[in-house]
Every structure is written in C-alpha cells, then in structure tokens.
C-alpha cells in the first residue's frame, strides 16, 4: 500500500463457534473485524451475519466484507505481512 495504512486481521473460529469477518467502511476508510455467529448469534440474531451491521468506528451502515486486497484509505493494494494472529 502506498499510504502506509495497516490493519490487524484475525481469522479462525472462537471457543463458542463464532468467527471474525473483516469489513471495510467507505465512510471512515477503515477495516474492522466483526464477530459473527456462534453462541452470540444464537442469543442476538443481529450477530448471525454481517448484514445490517454498523461500522465499529463511525457507525456507518455502508460497511462491506473486505476483499483482503484493497486499502480503504488510498485504494492501493495491501500486502499480508505474514504475521499470524490467533484468537479464542
């Protein structure tokens, strides 16, 4: 990426069956990780999918699942820094 933007992206399943989906916000130009599904989705139906969710940074309802390539700040290509992140 040309602008130096970095984001921590988490992948995998959590202890209670939830997974994380990285989303991009066109309004505040950020990437966030949304917790989706699992026990949380069973209790709170709005957490079952990414649909209808809001940006965690600015509250926008225009978030989209991030393509893991495009920088939300400058539109350039982002690279994986090859560091593995794990979560439970």
N, CA and C atoms as an extended XYZ file, in Angstrom:
264
Properties=species:S:1:pos:R:3:atomname:S:1:resname:S:1:resid:I:1 pbc="F F F"
N         0.827       -1.170        0.000 N   UNK     1
C         0.000        0.000        0.000 CA  UNK     1
C         0.871        1.233        0.000 C   UNK     1
N         0.455        2.229       -0.689 N   UNK     2
C         1.247        3.441       -0.832 CA  UNK     2
C         1.135        4.377        0.368 C   UNK     2
N         0.029        4.343        1.080 N   UNK     3
C        -0.211        5.318        2.141 CA  UNK     3
C         0.274        4.858        3.515 C   UNK     3
N         0.647        3.609        3.683 N   UNK     4
C         1.137        3.104        4.958 CA  UNK     4
C         0.059        2.587        5.898 C   UNK     4
N        -1.200        2.523        5.450 N   UNK     5
C        -2.283        2.028        6.299 CA  UNK     5
C        -2.046        0.566        6.643 C   UNK     5
N        -2.259        0.198        7.895 N   UNK     6
C        -2.131       -1.185        8.346 CA  UNK     6
C        -3.372       -1.571        9.126 C   UNK     6
N        -3.713       -2.854        9.096 N   UNK     7
C        -4.858       -3.360        9.848 CA  UNK     7
C        -4.515       -4.744       10.386 C   UNK     7
N        -4.979       -5.040       11.593 N   UNK     8
C        -4.828       -6.378       12.146 CA  UNK     8
C        -6.072       -7.173       11.775 C   UNK     8
N        -5.853       -8.272       11.075 N   UNK     9
C        -6.956       -9.113       10.623 CA  UNK     9
C        -6.862      -10.445       11.353 C   UNK     9
N        -7.963      -10.860       11.940 N   UNK    10
C        -8.000      -12.117       12.672 CA  UNK    10
C        -8.805      -13.128       11.882 C   UNK    10
N        -8.373      -14.378       11.922 N   UNK    11
C        -9.089      -15.443       11.226 CA  UNK    11
C        -9.192      -16.649       12.144 C   UNK    11
N       -10.187      -17.471       11.903 N   UNK    12
C       -10.364      -18.682       12.682 CA  UNK    12
C       -11.691      -18.679       13.411 C   UNK    12
N       -11.903      -19.726       14.183 N   UNK    13
C       -13.131      -19.864       14.973 CA  UNK    13
C       -12.806      -19.674       16.438 C   UNK    13
N       -13.744      -19.082       17.159 N   UNK    14
C       -13.589      -18.882       18.588 CA  UNK    14
C       -14.113      -20.066       19.371 C   UNK    14
N       -13.922      -20.020       20.647 N   UNK    15
C       -14.317      -21.081       21.565 CA  UNK    15
C       -15.804      -21.400       21.479 C   UNK    15
N       -16.626      -20.405       21.219 N   UNK    16
C       -18.069      -20.598       21.185 CA  UNK    16
C       -18.629      -20.634       19.767 C   UNK    16
N       -17.792      -20.965       18.776 N   UNK    17
C       -18.243      -21.151       17.405 CA  UNK    17
C       -18.330      -19.890       16.575 C   UNK    17
N       -18.006      -18.745       17.124 N   UNK    18
C       -18.057      -17.504       16.356 CA  UNK    18
C       -16.826      -17.386       15.461 C   UNK    18
N       -16.956      -16.588       14.420 N   UNK    19
C       -15.814      -16.305       13.556 CA  UNK    19
C       -15.732      -14.788       13.356 C   UNK    19
N       -14.629      -14.354       12.832 N   UNK    20
C       -14.433      -12.927       12.597 CA  UNK    20
C       -14.412      -12.667       11.100 C   UNK    20
N       -15.123      -11.635       10.697 N   UNK    21
C       -15.159      -11.223        9.306 CA  UNK    21
C       -14.585       -9.811        9.211 C   UNK    21
N       -13.526       -9.615        8.409 N   UNK    22
C       -13.023       -8.254        8.223 CA  UNK    22
C       -13.935       -7.486        7.270 C   UNK    22
N       -14.305       -6.273        7.674 N   UNK    23
C       -15.155       -5.419        6.839 CA  UNK    23
C       -14.460       -4.088        6.607 C   UNK    23
N       -14.812       -3.453        5.516 N   UNK    24
C       -14.257       -2.154        5.138 CA  UNK    24
C       -15.378       -1.122        5.163 C   UNK    24
N       -15.053        0.071        5.648 N   UNK    25
C       -16.034        1.150        5.695 CA  UNK    25
C       -15.639        2.238        4.701 C   UNK    25
N       -16.500        2.536        3.721 N   UNK    26
C       -16.191        3.576        2.743 CA  UNK    26
C       -16.329        4.992        3.315 C   UNK    26
N       -16.940        5.136        4.482 N   UNK    27
C       -17.134        6.468        5.059 CA  UNK    27
C       -15.931        6.924        5.896 C   UNK    27
N       -15.390        6.038        6.754 N   UNK    28
C       -14.242        6.442        7.574 CA  UNK    28
C       -12.942        5.805        7.081 C   UNK    28
N       -13.025        5.019        5.993 N   UNK    29
C       -11.853        4.441        5.325 CA  UNK    29
C       -11.011        3.567        6.263 C   UNK    29
N       -11.687        2.665        6.984 N   UNK    30
C       -11.001        1.763        7.906 CA  UNK    30
C       -11.434        0.325        7.661 C   UNK    30
N       -10.691       -0.588        8.264 N   UNK    31
C       -11.041       -2.006        8.265 CA  UNK    31
C       -11.254       -2.400        9.713 C   UNK    31
N       -12.337       -3.101        9.982 N   UNK    32
C       -12.604       -3.620       11.315 CA  UNK    32
C       -12.898       -5.109       11.234 C   UNK    32
N       -12.772       -5.767       12.369 N   UNK    33
C       -13.075       -7.191       12.487 CA  UNK    33
C       -14.401       -7.336       13.230 C   UNK    33
N       -15.406       -7.925       12.570 N   UNK    34
C       -16.708       -8.133       13.195 CA  UNK    34
C       -16.831       -9.571       13.679 C   UNK    34
N       -17.319       -9.754       14.903 N   UNK    35
C       -17.609      -11.084       15.431 CA  UNK    35
C       -18.967      -11.495       14.867 C   UNK    35
N       -19.018      -12.704       14.307 N   UNK    36
C       -20.236      -13.173       13.655 CA  UNK    36
C       -20.532      -14.610       14.095 C   UNK    36
N       -21.803      -14.880       14.373 N   UNK    37
C       -22.265      -16.239       14.615 CA  UNK    37
C       -21.955      -16.803       15.981 C   UNK    37
N       -21.941      -18.126       16.032 N   UNK    38
C       -21.680      -18.841       17.268 CA  UNK    38
C       -22.781      -18.626       18.291 C   UNK    38
N       -22.445      -18.800       19.545 N   UNK    39
C       -23.390      -18.625       20.634 CA  UNK    39
C       -23.936      -17.202       20.656 C   UNK    39
N       -23.089      -16.233       20.330 N   UNK    40
C       -23.532      -14.836       20.305 CA  UNK    40
C       -24.658      -14.663       19.283 C   UNK    40
N       -24.508      -15.285       18.107 N   UNK    41
C       -25.535      -15.208       17.075 CA  UNK    41
C       -26.818      -15.912       17.474 C   UNK    41
N       -26.708      -16.951       18.319 N   UNK    42
C       -27.901      -17.645       18.804 CA  UNK    42
C       -28.706      -16.760       19.756 C   UNK    42
N       -27.996      -15.987       20.568 N   UNK    43
C       -28.643      -15.124       21.561 CA  UNK    43
C       -29.092      -13.799       20.941 C   UNK    43
N       -28.253      -13.237       20.086 N   UNK    44
C       -28.537      -11.946       19.448 CA  UNK    44
C       -28.576      -12.147       17.936 C   UNK    44
N       -29.763      -12.347       17.359 N   UNK    45
C       -29.875      -12.633       15.919 CA  UNK    45
C       -29.156      -11.637       15.012 C   UNK    45
N       -28.994      -10.387       15.434 N   UNK    46
C       -28.326       -9.404       14.590 CA  UNK    46
C       -26.846       -9.732       14.406 C   UNK    46
N       -26.290      -10.638       15.208 N   UNK    47
C       -24.889      -11.025       15.087 CA  UNK    47
C       -24.700      -12.289       14.251 C   UNK    47
N       -25.767      -12.824       13.656 N   UNK    48
C       -25.657      -14.054       12.876 CA  UNK    48
C       -24.948      -13.848       11.544 C   UNK    48
N       -25.056      -12.651       10.969 N   UNK    49
C       -24.409      -12.345        9.688 CA  UNK    49
C       -23.799      -10.950        9.742 C   UNK    49
N       -23.154      -10.582        8.651 N   UNK    50
C       -22.585       -9.233        8.534 CA  UNK    50
C       -23.652       -8.228        8.106 C   UNK    50
N       -24.761       -8.724        7.542 N   UNK    51
C       -25.810       -7.839        7.033 CA  UNK    51
C       -26.451       -7.038        8.162 C   UNK    51
N       -26.668       -5.762        7.901 N   UNK    52
C       -27.333       -4.901        8.864 CA  UNK    52
C       -26.434       -4.409        9.985 C   UNK    52
N       -25.164       -4.731        9.945 N   UNK    53
C       -24.234       -4.316       10.995 CA  UNK    53
C       -23.703       -2.918       10.695 C   UNK    53
N       -23.188       -2.273       11.712 N   UNK    54
C       -22.670       -0.914       11.577 CA  UNK    54
C       -21.161       -0.903       11.741 C   UNK    54
N       -20.523        0.114       11.153 N   UNK    55
C       -19.092        0.319       11.310 CA  UNK    55
C       -18.791        0.541       12.795 C   UNK    55
N       -17.806       -0.164       13.299 N   UNK    56
C       -17.445       -0.034       14.709 CA  UNK    56
C       -16.746        1.283       15.003 C   UNK    56
N       -16.260        1.949       13.968 N   UNK    57
C       -15.524        3.200       14.158 CA  UNK    57
C       -16.429        4.434       14.036 C   UNK    57
N       -17.251        4.483       12.978 N   UNK    58
C       -18.043        5.700       12.746 CA  UNK    58
C       -19.558        5.483       12.767 C   UNK    58
N       -20.008        4.223       12.845 N   UNK    59
C       -21.441        3.955       12.891 CA  UNK    59
C       -22.128        3.889       11.538 C   UNK    59
N       -21.366        3.957       10.450 N   UNK    60
C       -21.947        3.906        9.110 CA  UNK    60
C       -22.625        2.559        8.874 C   UNK    60
N       -23.697        2.572        8.099 N   UNK    61
C       -24.378        1.324        7.748 CA  UNK    61
C       -23.957        0.845        6.350 C   UNK    61
N       -22.872        1.406        5.816 N   UNK    62
C       -22.435        1.069        4.455 CA  UNK    62
C       -21.244        0.109        4.422 C   UNK    62
N       -20.943       -0.579        5.524 N   UNK    63
C       -19.795       -1.481        5.535 CA  UNK    63
C       -20.001       -2.641        4.568 C   UNK    63
N       -18.889       -3.156        4.049 N   UNK    64
C       -18.906       -4.307        3.148 CA  UNK    64
C       -17.804       -5.266        3.583 C   UNK    64
N       -17.988       -6.544        3.284 N   UNK    65
C       -16.949       -7.515        3.580 CA  UNK    65
C       -15.706       -7.124        2.784 C   UNK    65
N       -14.582       -7.006        3.482 N   UNK    66
C       -13.338       -6.567        2.858 CA  UNK    66
C       -12.787       -7.647        1.945 C   UNK    66
N       -12.248       -7.273        0.792 N   UNK    67
C       -11.731       -8.232       -0.189 CA  UNK    67
C       -10.306       -8.689        0.116 C   UNK    67
N        -9.747       -8.238        1.218 N   UNK    68
C        -8.398       -8.606        1.671 CA  UNK    68
C        -7.300       -8.185        0.691 C   UNK    68
N        -7.588       -7.183       -0.098 N   UNK    69
C        -6.613       -6.699       -1.073 CA  UNK    69
C        -6.536       -5.178       -1.123 C   UNK    69
N        -7.672       -4.504       -1.133 N   UNK    70
C        -7.725       -3.074       -1.399 CA  UNK    70
C        -7.625       -2.241       -0.125 C   UNK    70
N        -6.727       -1.279       -0.125 N   UNK    71
C        -6.570       -0.366        1.006 CA  UNK    71
C        -7.786        0.555        1.079 C   UNK    71
N        -8.428        0.662        2.250 N   UNK    72
C        -9.595        1.537        2.354 CA  UNK    72
C        -9.233        3.019        2.359 C   UNK    72
N        -7.983        3.353        2.605 N   UNK    73
C        -7.549        4.753        2.642 CA  UNK    73
C        -7.228        5.288        1.249 C   UNK    73
N        -6.361        4.542        0.513 N   UNK    74
C        -5.865        5.079       -0.762 CA  UNK    74
C        -6.320        4.278       -1.981 C   UNK    74
N        -6.925        3.099       -1.788 N   UNK    75
C        -7.365        2.277       -2.910 CA  UNK    75
C        -6.267        1.416       -3.505 C   UNK    75
N        -5.043        1.518       -2.968 N   UNK    76
C        -3.930        0.704       -3.452 CA  UNK    76
C        -4.022       -0.730       -2.958 C   UNK    76
N        -3.052       -1.536       -3.339 N   UNK    77
C        -3.010       -2.934       -2.915 CA  UNK    77
C        -2.355       -3.059       -1.552 C   UNK    77
N        -2.982       -3.841       -0.670 N   UNK    78
C        -2.385       -4.130        0.630 CA  UNK    78
C        -1.702       -5.479        0.550 C   UNK    78
N        -0.665       -5.650        1.361 N   UNK    79
C         0.078       -6.907        1.394 CA  UNK    79
C        -0.052       -7.548        2.760 C   UNK    79
N        -0.083       -8.862        2.772 N   UNK    80
C        -0.063       -9.615        4.020 CA  UNK    80
C         1.354       -9.549        4.564 C   UNK    80
N         1.499       -9.186        5.832 N   UNK    81
C         2.840       -9.096        6.398 CA  UNK    81
C         3.333      -10.443        6.922 C   UNK    81
N         2.528      -11.496        6.684 N   UNK    82
C         2.887      -12.876        7.019 CA  UNK    82
C         2.936      -13.145        8.520 C   UNK    82
N         2.454      -12.232        9.342 N   UNK    83
C         2.364      -12.489       10.776 CA  UNK    83
C         1.015      -13.137       11.052 C   UNK    83
N         1.038      -14.248       11.753 N   UNK    84
C        -0.196      -14.936       12.078 CA  UNK    84
C        -0.774      -14.372       13.374 C   UNK    84
N        -2.057      -14.133       13.378 N   UNK    85
C        -2.765      -13.692       14.580 CA  UNK    85
C        -3.776      -14.771       14.932 C   UNK    85
N        -3.832      -15.116       16.187 N   UNK    86
C        -4.770      -16.129       16.645 CA  UNK    86
C        -5.649      -15.533       17.728 C   UNK    86
N        -6.855      -16.042       17.844 N   UNK    87
C        -7.757      -15.581       18.879 CA  UNK    87
C        -8.608      -16.743       19.336 C   UNK    87
N        -9.166      -16.620       20.516 N   UNK    88
C       -10.073      -17.658       21.037 CA  UNK    88
C       -11.299      -17.036       21.603 C   UNK    88
